[in-house]
């Protein structure tokens, strides 16, 4: 691995970070569009990190490492999407209550030890 590849990886990582930061602080986009763009930039930066700094593409036996990484990414995806799904349904189920009903429900759950 040459110094040139490290510098290219550093600059690419810095660029993706600055683009994401400027999009949020500059209010370039809002809502779902912003989340999608930030997620895409995060995936691009993850690929940069894996290739330039973790050397996933160069080592012998990298096929096994790639398979392990794919399995880990799949589990991470399931955990994140599952958590978001659960939070969405909790929010949906609590939406139909007014503030006093929510507070009463939370107090009862706290007293039960949940």
Helices and strands as residue ranges (DSSP letters): H 3-25, H 31-48, I 49-53, H 62-95, H 99-112
